Amino acid sequence: MLRISEINYSVEGRPLFEEASAVIPNGHKVGLVGRNGAGKTTLFRIIRGELGLDSGAITLPSRAKIGGVAQEVPSSETSLIDTVLAADTERAALLVEAESAQDPSRIADIQTRLADIDAWSAEGRAASILKGLGFDDAEQQMPCSAFSGGWRMRVALAAVLFAQPDLLLLDEPTNYLDLEGALWLESYLAKYPHTVLIISHDRGLLNRAVGGILHLEDRKLTFYHGPYDQFARQRAEQRAVQAAMAKKQQARRDHMQSFVDRFKAKASKAKQAQSRLKMIEKMDMITPPEEAARKVFTFPEPEELSPPIISIEGGSVGYVDERPVLSRLDLRIDQDDRIALLGKNGQGKSTLSKLLSNRLTLMGGKSVQSSKLRIGFFAQHQVDELNIDETPLQHMLAARPGVMQSKLRAQLAGFGLGPDQAETEVGRLSGGQKARLSLLLATLHAPHLLILDEPTNHLDIESREALVEALTRYSGAVILVSHDMHLLSMVADRLWLVSDGTVKPYDDDLEAYRRMLLTPEKPVSKAAKPKEAPKPRRASREDILALRSEVRKSEARVTKINEMRDKLAKKLADPALYESDKIGELEVWNKKYAEVMEALERAEALWMSALEKLEKASA
């Protein structure tokens, strides 16, 4: 159990934590959320012992191992698989000792311990983790020096996952992963055998991989049971209640103050006025919740072009003559398209993005573009290529010479970069602020087609929601490559699958794609022949009515279980329940909560099944 007890910590006189407390039970997977700059990464450093507290304490079970991804793996000649295997220091030390040990008793102890920690299956486990993070068998044998910094970050993540510390601390782990790697990590963390504390702005991961949220706000920590969406709903309810109570109390105070102001000089009412004045002074005023500054993106609107804006027939593209990466391309893009590119790493998503943004030309086939087409392109490498010694305003002046500074400042403000940030050197800006500047530069000339490659890296949840809203309002076409399932599901209405050297429409939805990625591939029997599907019987009116009734019942069942879950979550959010003398009671409530969540999962599955049957019958 991780116990944070009344901790206080300040940086240069600015308090980050004041009497903050929380308890994370063993084996729980918890998302740590809060505004940028609130102190989430600092809390990780305190837990690891890198920073000393002003007061308070953080305790863990004795001999508990803490692990996290501090930095990328060095560029060495050690292979990826050996780098990951070395992360289990106990196994590595025992194997070295086993080669030189002479004492029969010690040799027996070593072999027993190696069996206890499952040392002989270690290479298979390490290879499985590396494969899940995007490294094939051949790449696992290559040296670390053959890979860029972003890929070595994946190796560092693989190493800490393989070591399986008792407390796993992860700070934005999906920033260096593609969609496939992010989905694999979600699945892996959900089954991780020990405690996980993860800082993330990825709403999908916080909904599927964790069972609790630790919220850092106003220098305090509050633990909520349930995934992120449930936390957000509870927070909204709490803020609404707090705002209503504050408003009601303020109205009462104003009423009493009005009486005092009217009658304090009148002798007959002076005593009553004085009494009310004392009541006002004694009132413990409820502080209304602060209104969070609304984060926005303002994309300039392009003029409308005749469709299609891009058409490719029989196209092929690559980097070396006679060796195309993608071929048999028959693609059409209209200005109202919202397209997500799916496909495993190395299949050609980046190559297609470069082709569509005119960074590559066709090796074969025919391509037609609108003569007035303007294309905006955003990729993570562009964030890294910003001039760190120049301010955002200087970047804007270089991109739009001759434009008045007031107009450029207004455009910066439209991307959340206020007067202070406009005059701050890029090297001193946060990752999110740099990403906002790069997005602004990519959309500066009102592109008809906007190609976004991992646009949400370093953006917090509020900024991601603002990006979704901006893309929804935007009247140009959008091509998206992202590991953020929530962004893809909210924006994209068409899916293209990049695989087997070509690009084809993906007719199913994102959830089906997720299931496909997480389902182990099974060999197809050559002898097996597909059976012809029987022609479906047209549903009768009675059948449809029965299915509608089943949908209503299923929906009601889900609503009822959701209410039970919320009640249990409120009970489990009570700090008193985590006192040492109530551990037995806590286990009972945790068990009840797990049972309700399991029932909710079954009820939701039945509801979705009923909806699918009704849709098929009504088609």
N, C-alpha and C positions, 0 to 999 in steps of 0.2 A: 504493500500500500504506500502510495506517495502522499505524504502529509505536509501541506504548506501551512505553517502556523504563524499568523500575525506578523508577516514580514514587512519590513520597511527598507526602502532603498531609494537613494537619490543620485542624480547625475548633475554635477556642478550646481548644487543647490535646488535643482528641480526634482520634486518627488515623482517617482514612477510607481511606487507601491507604498500604501499606507495601511498598516494593520490588515493586509490581505491574507485571506485563509482559504484553503480548499483541500478536499480529500479525493484522491483518485484511487478507487479500489483496484486490487490486483487483477490483471487480465483485461481491464477495460481499454477500449480504443476511443480516444477523446480528441476532438478538434479544438485547438486554441485559437480563438478569434478575437478581434478588437481592431480599432482604428490603426492606421499606419502611424508609427511613432509612439504607440501606447506603451510599448515595452515587452512585446511578445518574445522577440529574439533575446532580449536581456534576461528574461525569465529562464530561458533555456541555459544561458551561460551561468546563471546563478545555480540552477539545479546541477549542472556539471561541475560546480566548484570553481569556475574560472573567475567569478566575481564574489566578493564578500558582502554579506548583508550588513546594513546599519543596525538592525535588530530583528528578532524573530528567528525562526528555524525551518529548515526543510529536512525531513527525515524519510529514509527508505529502509527496507529490511537490511539487516547486516549482510555484507558480501554481495549485495545486489549489483549487477553490472549495468552501467549506463552507456548507451551507444548512440551516435548520431553522425551525420555527414557534415564534417566541419569544412572540408575543402576537397578539391578534385584530386584524384590519384596522380602522383608524379609521373612525368614522362620518362619511363625506364624501359629496359629491354626485357623485363619480366612479362610473361604472357598474362592475358586477362584471367584465365582460369586459375593460374598459380597465385596471382594477386588476390583474388577472392578467397582462395583456400587459406592463404596466410592470415586472413582476418580472424580466423579461429585460432588464437594464440596458444590455447591449451593443447589443441590437437597437434599443432605444428611442433610445440616443445616436446610432447610425448613421442612423436615420431622420430625426432632427432635423438632423444634419449634412448629409444628402443634400439637404435643402431649400435650404440656403444655400451649399453648396460651389460654387466657380467653376473650380477647377483641374481640367482634363479627366483628368489622371492620378489625382488624388484621388477624383474621381467614379467612375472605373473601379474603384479599390481598394475603395471603399465598396460598390459593386454586387456585386463579387466576394465580399466578405465576407458580405454579406446573403444571397447564394446559398449560401455555405458553411454558414451556420447555419440554413438553411431558413426564412428570415424570412417568406417569402410564404405559408407554410402555418401560420404562428403562430396566427392567429385561429381557424382550425379546430381546432388542437390545444388551445388554451385553452378553446374552447367544449366540446370533448369532455370535458376534465377537469371543468369546472364541471357538465356534465350528469351525469357519473358520481357527483358528490358531491351531487346532488339539485336542481340549479337548471335549470329549463326555459329555452327560448329567450327568452321574455318576461322572466323574472326576471334573466337575464344582462344585460339592457339597463337594469335598474333601478339606482338609486344605492345605495351601501353603507348609507347612513343609513336605508334602508327595512327593514333587517334587524336582528334582535336580536344580542346578543353571541355566542351559540352559532352562529348562521348565519354571522357574520363570521369566526369561527374556521375554518369550512369554506372561506371565501374565502382566508384566509391559507394554509391547507393547499394549496388549488388553486394559489396563486401560487408556492409553493416547489416544487411538483411540476413546474410549467410551466418554471421557471428551470433545472431539471435540474442541480443542483450535483454536483460530483465525489464529495462525501461528503454524503449526506443524513441528517440527524439528526432523528428523530421521537420525541417524548415523548408516549405515550398518545394517538395520533392518532384512535383510534376512539371516544374518550369523547364526541365531539360528532357522531357519525355514527349513522344508523339502520342496520338490518341490510343494506339494499340498498347504502348507501354503504360500509359496512365490507367487504362482499363485493367491491365494485368496487375498493376500495383494495388488498385482498389480491391481486387479479388484476393490478392496475397495478404494484405493487411487485415481483411475481414477474418482470415483464418489464422493470423499470427498468434502464437501460443502465450505471449506475454503482454505486458502493458505498453500501449503506444500513445504518445502525445504528439500531435501533428499540427503545425501551423500551415494553413492552406486557405486560398481564396477560391478553390475549385469546388463549386457548389455540388457537383455530382459526387466527388470523392467524399465530401462532408455528409452527404445523404446516404451513401452506400457503404462506406468503409468504417464509419465510427458510430458508436452508440451513445455518445454524450458530447456536450459542448461546454468548454470552459471559457467563459466570457470575461475579458479584461476591459473594464470600463471604470472611469473615475478612480483609478488607482486601486480598485478592488477586484477580486476574483469571485465569480459566481458559477457554480456547476449546474448544468441542466441535463437531465436525462433525455435521450432521444436524438435523432439526426438533426441536421441544420434547419430544414424547413419547419420542424416542430419547434425548435428554439426560436426561429424568427417569428412564428405565430404567437408563442408565449410572450416574447419581448414586446410585440406590438400591443398585445392585450394589457400587459403591465404598464406600458407607457400611456395607454389610453386611460386606464384607471388612475394613474398618478396625475396625469394632466387634469382630469375631471375633479379629483380631490383638491388639487392645488387651486383650481379655478373657483371651486365652491368655497374653500377657506378664504381666498382672497376677497370674494364677494362679501363674506361675513365680516371680515376685517374692515373693508371699505364702508360697510353699513355702520359699524360701531364708530369708525373714525369720523363719519359724517355727523353722527349724533354729538360726538365730542366737539367738533368744530362749530356746530350750531349753538350748543348750550353751555359751553365751558365758562362763558362770561355771565350767564344768567344765574342768579343766586339760588332760585328754587330748583334748578336742575344741576347745579354745580357738583353735588355729591354723586349723582348718577353718572355725570360726565367723567368724574374722576375714577369711578368704579370701572367704567368701560375702558378708560385709558390704561388702567392696571391690567385688565384682561388682554388688551392689545399687546402690551409689553411682555406678558407671560406666554403668549401664543407661540407654539413651536411650529413655525411656518414650513409647510411642505414645499420643497423645491420642485417646480415644474420641470419635466425632462427637457433637455436642450434639443432644439431643432437641429438635426444634422444638416450641414451645408449640402445642398443638392448638387450632385456631380453631373455634369452634362458634357456631351460632345456636340458640336455644331458643324455638320458637314455642309459645304456649299452645294447648291443644287445645279446640276448640269442641264443644258437644254435637251429636248427630246430628239432622238435620232430615229430614222426609219429602221425597222428590223430587217434582218438580223444585224447586230453590230459586229459580230465575228462569225464566219462560217468556214469550216475546214472539211475538205472531202479527200479521203484516201491519204491522209497526211502521215508523215513519219518524221521523227526528230531525234537527235542525239548529239554526241560530241565528237565522234570519230566516224569518218566516211565508211559506208557499208555496214556500220554497226549501230543501227538505231536503238535507242532506249525504248521508244514508243512508236508503234506503227498501226496501220489500219484505223486511223483516227477520222471519225465522221462526227463532227461536233458543231453545235449551233448555240450561240449565246444571244439572247435578246436583252434589252435594257432593263426589263423588270425581273430578270432571273436572280435567284438566290441559290447558289450551288455550293455544296460542301464536297470536298475531295476526300474520299476514303481510300485506304490501302496501306499495307504494311510498309515499314521503312525500306527504302531502296527500290521500291517498285516504280518510281518515276513521278511522284507528286510535285517535287521541286522542278523537275524538268518540264512538266506541263505548265507550271506557273511561269517559268521563264519564257516558254513559247508564247503563252497568251499575253505576256507583258512586253513582247518584242525583244527580249534579251537573247533569244535563240530564234533562228529562222528554220523553216521547213527544209528537210533534206529531200523530200518527195511529196507529191500530192499538190493540192490546190488550197489556197487560203485567201479569203476575201474579207476586208475590213472596211467599215465606214470611213470615208475620207476625213471626217471631222472628229474621229474617235480620240478621246483623251483617256489615258490609263494611269491609275494610281497604284503604286506597289508598296506594300509594307512587309518587311521581314525582320526578324530579330537582329540579323547582322547589321541592319541599318541603324538600329539603336546603338550598337557598339561602335559604329563608325562616326557618330556625332563628334564634333570638335569640342573636346572637354574644356578648352581654354576660352571658348566663346559663350556668350549668353544666348538664350532662346531668341531674344530680340535681334541679335546680330545674325543668327541663322535666318531669321525671317527677312532681314534687310538684304542678305545675300541672295535669297530665293526670289524676292520681289523688289528689285532696286527701283527707286523712284516713287514708291508708294509711301504715303504719309505714315509716320510712326504711330499716330493715334489709331489708325485703322489696323495696323499690324498688332498693336497691343490689344485691341478689341478681339482680334482673331485668336490671340493667345489666351485671353480670358475665356473665350468660347470653348477652349479645351482644358479649362481648369488651371491655367497658368496665370496667376494674378500678377499685380505690379511687382511684388517682391521676387517671384520666380522669374519674371521676364528679364530682370537685371542680374540674376544669379548665374555664375559660371556653370555650364552643364556638368562638369565634374563634381559639383557639390549638390546636384539634384538627386532625388531618390530615383530608384528604378522605374517606378510608376510615372513620375514626372517626365523622365526621358522618353518613355514609351508614348506618352501623350504628345510630346513635341514631334516625335517621328511620325505619328499618325496625322498630325496637323500638316506636316510637310508633304506627306503622301497625298493628302486631299486638297492641297492648297489651290489647285487650278481646276476645281470642280470636275473631277474625272467622271466619264460615263461608265467606266468599269473600274471597280476597286478590288484589287487582289490582296488578301490579308493572310499572311503566313504566321501563325501563332501570335495573334494580336493581344492576347490577354496576359502574356507573361509579365509579371510584376504589377499587374493591375489588381487592386483590391475588389471585393465583391460589389461595392457600390459603383465603382468605375466600370465593372463588367456589365452591370445592369444598365448603366448609362450608355455603354456601347451598343447593347442590344436595342435600346430605344432609338439611338441615332441611326443604326442600320435599318431599322423598321421604317423610319421616316424617309430615309435616303431614296432618291428616285433613280439612282443608277444601278447597274448590275453589280453583284458581289460574288466573288469566288473566295471560299473560306478553307483554310487548312488549320485545324486546331485540335488540341487534346481536350478542350473544354466541351463536354457533351451538352451542358446546359446551353451554352452559346449556340452550338450547332442546331439543337432542337428548337430553339426560339427563333432563329434567323433563317435557316436553310429550308427551302421547299422542294429542292431537287438534290439528289445524291448521285455522284459519279464515282464509280469504283475503278481505281487505277491498279491493275494487276495483269499478270501474264503478258506484259509488253503492249497493252492497249488500254483504252478507257471506254467503259460502257456504263449506261445508266444502271443504278442499283434500285430495283423496284420495291424492295422491302423498306422498313423504317430503321432508325438508329438503334432501337432496342433489339431488333432482330440481328443487326450487325454486331452489337455487343455480345449477344448470346453466341453468335457464330464464332467470334474470336476466343471466347472463354470455353468453348466446347472442344475437347480433345479430338483431333482428326482421327477418323477410323478408316482403315483400309477398305477399299471397295472390292467386293468379290467379283471376279471376272465372269463367273458362272451365273451370277444373279442377274436376272432380267427384270427391268421395271414392268410392273403390272399396269395395265390400262385402268385408269380411274373410272369407276362407274359414273354414269351421268347423274348429276344431282337431281333429286326429286324437288319440284317446285313446292315451297312451303304453303300450306293452306292458311286461311285467315285465323283459324283456331290455333294453329302452330305458332303464328306470330304473336297472338295475344298471350299465349302461355309463356313465350320467351320474354315478352315485355314484363310480365308479372315476375318472372324469375330475376330479371335485371333489377326491378324495384326492390325485391326482397334482399338481393345481394347488396345493393347500395345501402339499404337501411341497416343491414348487418355490419357493414364497414363503418358507418356513422356511429353506431352504438359502441363498437370496439374502440374507435378513436376517442370517444368520450371517456371510456374506461382508462385508456392509455394516458390521457391528459391528467386525469385524477391521480393516477399512480405517479406520474412524473412530478406533479406538485408535491406529493408526499415525499418522494425521494430527493427533492430539492431542499428539504428542510435540514439545515446544518446539524440540528440536535440529534438527528437519526444516526450521525456518524460518530457520536461519542462512544468511547470504549465500552461502556456498560450496555450499549444497545446493538452490539455487533450481530447477536442472534436475530434480533428484530429486523436489522438491515438485510440480512441474508433472506429472510422470509419475503420482504418486500421486493428485493431484487429478483427472486424466483418468480413471484407473481408478475412482475413487469416482463420478464422473459417469456412467460406463458402467454401473456396478452399480445406481445409483439409477434410471437409465432402464430397465434390465432389470427392476428391482423393480416399477416402475410398470406395465410390460407384464404381468408375472406376476400382479400384483394384479387387473388388469383382466380377465385370463383366468379367474382364480379366481372373481371376482364374476359373470362371465358364466356360468360353469359352475354356480354356485349358483342363479342366476336360472332357468336352464334346468331344473334339478332341481326347483325349487319349482313351476314351471309344470307340469311333467310329473306331479308328485305330487298336484297340486290336484284 
